[in-house]
Amino acid sequence: MDDMKAFARQVFDSQPFSRYLGAQLTDSGPRSAELSLPIVDHLKQQHGFVHGGVISYLADNSITFAGGLALGGNALTSEFKINYLKPAVGSMLIARAKATGVGKRQAVCQCEIYAVDEGQEKLCAIAQGTVVPAQ
């Protein structure tokens, strides 16, 4: 398990875009991943909500981590779908993904994205995606 966490940390730390946004890999397991991202002004759209592309990034990356860990190595998203449920406002975003269906060639993963506002987590989006081994 420690080797898998170290592998996940190494992969995450090598992602320039994740560093640029300020995202963090806050937890990982054999079939799961949690990413967090502080909500700052440059991640918002004109109404003051977190931009949908930022939420989509969190869904995609956490799904890929959960699926990749379930498949035992480097992975890529082959597809994903997201539903935005409510505007994301607050101080932090948290994406929690888990691989719910794992085979030899793919992992189907689900993700919930929460906005933390005044200490309370509010579900703002859900996503599902398919992850395949990187070639």
Contact map, one row per residue, 1 for C-alpha under 8 A:
111110000000000000000000000011000000000000000000000000000000000000000000000000000000000000000000000000000000000000000000000000000000000
111111000000000000000000000000000000000000000000000000000000000000000000000000000000000000000000000000000000000000000000000000000000000
111111100000000000000000000000000000000000000000000000000000000000000000000000000000000000000000000000000000000000000000000000000000000
111111110000000000000000000011000000000000000000000000000000000000001000000000000000000000000000000000000000000000000000000000000000000
111111111000000000000000000110000000000000000000000000000000000000000000000000000000000000000000000000000000000000000000000000000000000
011111111100000000000000000000000000000000000000000000000000000000000000000000000000000000000000000000000000000000000000000000000000000
001111111110000000000000000000000000000000000000000000000000000000000000000000000000000000000000000000000000000000000000000000000000000
000111111111000000000000000100000000000000000000000000000000000010001000000000000000000000000000000000000000000000000000000000000000000
000011111111100000000000100000000000000000000000000000000000000000000000000000000000000000000000000000000000000000000000000000000000000
000001111111110000000000000000000000000000000000000000000000000000000000000000000000000000000000000000000000000000000000000000000000000
000000111111111000000000000000000000000000000000000000000000000000000000000000000000000000000000000000000000000000000000000000000000000
000000011111111001000000100000000000000000000000000000000000000000000000000000000000000000000000000000000000000000000000000000000000000
000000001111111100100000000000000000000000000000000000000000000000000000000000000000000000000000000000000000000000000000000000000000000
000000000111111100000000000000000000000000000000000000000000000000000000000000000000000000000000000000000000000000000000000000000000000
000000000011111111100000000000000000000000000000000000000000000000000000000000000000000000000000000000000000000000000000000000000000000
000000000000111111110000000000000000000000000000000000000000000000000000000000000000000000000000000000000000000000000000000000000000000
000000000000001111111000000000000000000000000000000000000000000000000000000000000000000000000000000000000000000000000000000000000000000
000000000001001111111111000000000000000000000000000000000000000000000000000000000000000000000000000000000000000000000000000000000000000
000000000000101111111111000000000000000000000000000000000000000000000000000000000000000000000000000000000000000000000000000000000000000
000000000000000111111110000000000000000000000000000000000000000000000000000000000000000000000000000000000000000000000000000000000000000
000000000000000011111110000000000000100000000000000000000000000000000000000000000000000000000000000000000000000000000000000000000000000
000000000000000001111111000000000000110000000000000000000000000000000000000000000000000000000000000000000000000000000000000000000000000
000000000000000001111111100000000011110000000000000000000000000000000000000000000000000000000000000000000000000000000000000000000000000
000000000000000001100111110000000011100000000000000000000000000000000000000000000000000000000000000000000000000000000000000000000000000
000000001001000000000011111100001111000000000000000000000000000000000000000000000000000000000000000000000000000000000000000000000000000
000000000000000000000001111100001111000000000000000000000000000000000000000000000000000000000000000000000000000000000000000000000000000
000000000000000000000000111110001110000000000000000000000000000000000000000000000000000000000000000000000000000000000000000000000000000
000010010000000000000000111111111100000000000000000000000000000001000000000000000000000000000000000000000000000000000000000000000000000
100110000000000000000000001111111000000000000000000000000000000001001000000000000000000000000000000000000000000000000000000000000000000
100100000000000000000000000111110000000000000000000000000000000001001100000000000000000000000000000000000000000000000000000000000000000
000000000000000000000000000111111000000000000000000000000000000001101100000000000000000000000000011100000000000000000000000000000000000
000000000000000000000000000111111100000000000000000000000000000011101100000000000000000000000001111000000000000000000000000000000000000
000000000000000000000000111110111110000000000000000000000000011011000000000000000000000000000001110000000000000000000000000000000000000
000000000000000000000000111100011111000000000000000000000000010000000000000000000000000000000111100000000000000000000000000000000000000
000000000000000000000011111000001111100000000000000000000100010000000000000000000000000000000111000000000000000000000000000000000000000
000000000000000000000011110000000111110000000000000000000100000000000000000000000000000000011110000000000000000000000000000000000000000
000000000000000000001111000000000011111000000000000000000000000000000000000000000000000000011100000000000000000000000000000000000000000
000000000000000000000110000000000001111100000000000000000000000000000000000000000000000000111000000000000000000000000000000000000000000
000000000000000000000000000000000000111110110000010000000000000000000000000000000000000011111000000000000000000000000000000000000000000
000000000000000000000000000000000000011111110000000000000000000000000000000000000000000000100000000000000000000000000000000000000000000
000000000000000000000000000000000000001111110001000000000000000000000000000000000000000000000000000000000000000000000000000000000000000
000000000000000000000000000000000000000111110000000000000000000000000000000000000000000000000000000000000000000000000000000000000000000
000000000000000000000000000000000000001111111000011001000000000000000000000000000000000000000000000000000000000000000000000000000000000
000000000000000000000000000000000000001111111111111000000000000000000000000000000000000000000000000000000000000000000000000000000000000
000000000000000000000000000000000000000000111111111000000000000000000000000000000000000000000000000000000000000000000000000000000000000
000000000000000000000000000000000000000000011111100000000000000000000000000000000000000000000000000000000000000000000000000000000000000
000000000000000000000000000000000000000000011111100000000000000000000000000000000000000000000000000000000000000000000000000000000000000
000000000000000000000000000000000000000010011111110000000000000000000000000000000000000010000000000000000000000000000000000000000000000
000000000000000000000000000000000000000000011111111000000000000000000000000000000000001110000000000000000000000000000000000000000000000
000000000000000000000000000000000000001000111001111101100000000000000000000000000000001110000000000000000000000000000000000000000000000
000000000000000000000000000000000000000000111000111111100000000000000000000000000000000000000000000000000000000000000000000000000000000
000000000000000000000000000000000000000000000000011111110000000000000000000000000001000000000000000000000000000000000000000000000000000
000000000000000000000000000000000000000000000000001111111000000000000000000000000000000000000000000000000000000000000000000000000000000
000000000000000000000000000000000000000000100000011111111100000000000000000000000000000000000000000000000000000000000000000000000000000
000000000000000000000000000000000000000000000000011111111110000000000000000000000000000000000000000000000000000010000000000010000000000
000000000000000000000000000000000000000000000000000111111111000000000000000000000100000000000000000000000000000000000000000000000000000
000000000000000000000000000000000000000000000000000011111111100000000000000000000000000000000000000000000000000000000000000000000000000
000000000000000000000000000000000011000000000000000001111111110000000000000000000000000000000010000000000000000010000000000000000000000
000000000000000000000000000000000000000000000000000000111111111000000000000000000100000000000010100000000000001110000000000001100000000
000000000000000000000000000000000000000000000000000000011111111100000000000010010000000000000000000000000000000000000000000000001000000
000000000000000000000000000000000000000000000000000000001111111110000000000000000000000000000000000000000000000000000000000000000000000
000000000000000000000000000000001110000000000000000000000111111111000000000000000000000000000011100000000000001000000000000000000000000
000000000000000000000000000000001000000000000000000000000011111111100000000010000000000000000000111000000000111000000000000000011110000
000000000000000000000000000000000000000000000000000000000001111111110000001110000000000000000000000000000000000000000000000000000010000
000000010000000000000000000000011000000000000000000000000000111111111000001000000000000000000000000000000000000000000000000000000000000
000000000000000000000000000111111000000000000000000000000000011111111100000000000000000000000000111000000000100000000000000000000000000
000000000000000000000000000000110000000000000000000000000000001111111110001000000000000000000000011001000111100000000000000000000111000
000000000000000000000000000000000000000000000000000000000000000111111111111100000000000000000000000000000010000000000000000000000011100
000100010000000000000000000011110000000000000000000000000000000011111111110000000000000000000000000000000000000000000000000000000000000
000000000000000000000000000001110000000000000000000000000000000001111111100000000000000000000000001001000010000000000000000000000000000
000000000000000000000000000000000000000000000000000000000000000000111111101000000000000000000000000001111110000000000000000000000001100
000000000000000000000000000000000000000000000000000000000000000000011111110000000000000000000000000000000000000000000000000000000000000
000000000000000000000000000000000000000000000000000000000000000000011111111000000000000000000000000000000000000000000000000000000000100
000000000000000000000000000000000000000000000000000000000000000000011001111100000000000000000000000000000000000000000000000000000000110
000000000000000000000000000000000000000000000000000000000000000110110010111110000000000000000000000000000000000000000000000000000011110
000000000000000000000000000000000000000000000000000000000000000100010000011111000000000000000000000000000000000000000000000000000011110
000000000000000000000000000000000000000000000000000000000001001100000000001111110000000000000000000000000000000000000000000000001111000
000000000000000000000000000000000000000000000000000000000000000000000000000111110000000000000000000000000000000000000000000000001111000
000000000000000000000000000000000000000000000000000000000000000000000000000011111000000000000000000000000000000000000000000000001110000
000000000000000000000000000000000000000000000000000000000001000000000000000011111100000000000000000000000000000000000000000000111100000
000000000000000000000000000000000000000000000000000000000000000000000000000000111110000000000000000000000000000000000000000000111000000
000000000000000000000000000000000000000000000000000000010010000000000000000000011111000000000000000000000000000000000000000011110000000
000000000000000000000000000000000000000000000000000000000000000000000000000000001111100000000000000000000000000000000000000011100000000
000000000000000000000000000000000000000000000000000100000000000000000000000000000111111000000000000000000000000000000000000111000000000
000000000000000000000000000000000000000000000000000000000000000000000000000000000011111000000000000000000000000000000000001111000000000
000000000000000000000000000000000000000000000000000000000000000000000000000000000001111100000000000000000000000000000000001110000000000
000000000000000000000000000000000000000000000000110000000000000000000000000000000001111110000000000000000000000000000000000100000000000
000000000000000000000000000000000000000000000000110000000000000000000000000000000000011111001000000000000000000001100000000100000000000
000000000000000000000000000000000000001000000001110000000000000000000000000000000000001111100000000000000000000000111000000000000000000
000000000000000000000000000000000000001000000000000000000000000000000000000000000000000111110000000000000000000000111100000000000000000
000000000000000000000000000000000000011100000000000000000000000000000000000000000000000011111000000000000000000000111100000000000000000
000000000000000000000000000000000001111000000000000000000000000000000000000000000000000001111100000000000000000000111000000000000000000
000000000000000000000000000000000001111000000000000000000000000000000000000000000000000100111110000000000000000011110000000000000000000
000000000000000000000000000000000111100000000000000000000000000000000000000000000000000000011111000000000000000011110000000000000000000
000000000000000000000000000000000111000000000000000000000110010000000000000000000000000000001111100000000000001111000000000000000000000
000000000000000000000000000000011110000000000000000000000000010000000000000000000000000000000111110000000000001110000000000000000000000
000000000000000000000000000000011100000000000000000000000010011001000000000000000000000000000011111000000000111100000000000000000000000
000000000000000000000000000000111000000000000000000000000000001001100000000000000000000000000001111100000000111000000000000000000000000
000000000000000000000000000000110000000000000000000000000000001001100100000000000000000000000000111111000011110000000000000000000000000
000000000000000000000000000000100000000000000000000000000000000000000000000000000000000000000000011111000011110000000000000000000000000
000000000000000000000000000000000000000000000000000000000000000000000000000000000000000000000000001111100011100000000000000000000000000
000000000000000000000000000000000000000000000000000000000000000000100110000000000000000000000000001111110111000000000000000000000000000
000000000000000000000000000000000000000000000000000000000000000000000010000000000000000000000000000011111110000000000000000000000000000
000000000000000000000000000000000000000000000000000000000000000000000010000000000000000000000000000001111100000000000000000000000000000
000000000000000000000000000000000000000000000000000000000000000000000010000000000000000000000000000000111110000000000000000000000001100
000000000000000000000000000000000000000000000000000000000000000000100010000000000000000000000000000001111111000000000000000000000111100
000000000000000000000000000000000000000000000000000000000000000000110110000000000000000000000000001111101111100000000000000000000111000
000000000000000000000000000000000000000000000000000000000000000000100000000000000000000000000000001111000111110000000000000000011110000
000000000000000000000000000000000000000000000000000000000000001001100000000000000000000000000000111110000011111000000000000000011110000
000000000000000000000000000000000000000000000000000000000000001000000000000000000000000000000000111100000001111100000000000001111000000
000000000000000000000000000000000000000000000000000000000010011000000000000000000000000000000011110000000000111110000000000001110000000
000000000000000000000000000000000000000000000000000000000010000000000000000000000000000000000011100000000000011111000000001111100000000
000000000000000000000000000000000000000000000000000000100110000000000000000000000000000000001111000000000000001111100000001111000000000
000000000000000000000000000000000000000000000000000000000000000000000000000000000000000100001110000000000000000111110000111110000000000
000000000000000000000000000000000000000000000000000000000000000000000000000000000000000111111100000000000000000011111000111100000000000
000000000000000000000000000000000000000000000000000000000000000000000000000000000000000011111100000000000000000001111111110000000000000
000000000000000000000000000000000000000000000000000000000000000000000000000000000000000011110000000000000000000000111111110000000000000
000000000000000000000000000000000000000000000000000000000000000000000000000000000000000001100000000000000000000000011111000000000000000
000000000000000000000000000000000000000000000000000000000000000000000000000000000000000000000000000000000000000000011111100000000000000
000000000000000000000000000000000000000000000000000000000000000000000000000000000000000000000000000000000000000000011111110000000000000
000000000000000000000000000000000000000000000000000000000000000000000000000000000000000000000000000000000000000001111011111000000000000
000000000000000000000000000000000000000000000000000000000000000000000000000000000000000000000000000000000000000001111001111100000000000
000000000000000000000000000000000000000000000000000000000000000000000000000000000000110000000000000000000000000111100000111111000000000
000000000000000000000000000000000000000000000000000000000000000000000000000000000001111100000000000000000000000111100000011111000000000
000000000000000000000000000000000000000000000000000000100000000000000000000000000111110000000000000000000000000111000000001111100000000
000000000000000000000000000000000000000000000000000000000010000000000000000000000111100000000000000000000000011110000000001111110000000
000000000000000000000000000000000000000000000000000000000010000000000000000000011110000000000000000000000000011100000000000011111000000
000000000000000000000000000000000000000000000000000000000000001000000000000000011100000000000000000000000001111000000000000001111100000
000000000000000000000000000000000000000000000000000000000001001000000000000011111000000000000000000000000001110000000000000000111110000
000000000000000000000000000000000000000000000000000000000000001000100000000011110000000000000000000000000111100000000000000000011111000
000000000000000000000000000000000000000000000000000000000000001100110000001111100000000000000000000000000111100000000000000000001111100
000000000000000000000000000000000000000000000000000000000000000000110010001111000000000000000000000000001110000000000000000000000111110
000000000000000000000000000000000000000000000000000000000000000000010010111100000000000000000000000000001100000000000000000000000011111
000000000000000000000000000000000000000000000000000000000000000000000000011100000000000000000000000000000000000000000000000000000001111
000000000000000000000000000000000000000000000000000000000000000000000000000000000000000000000000000000000000000000000000000000000000111
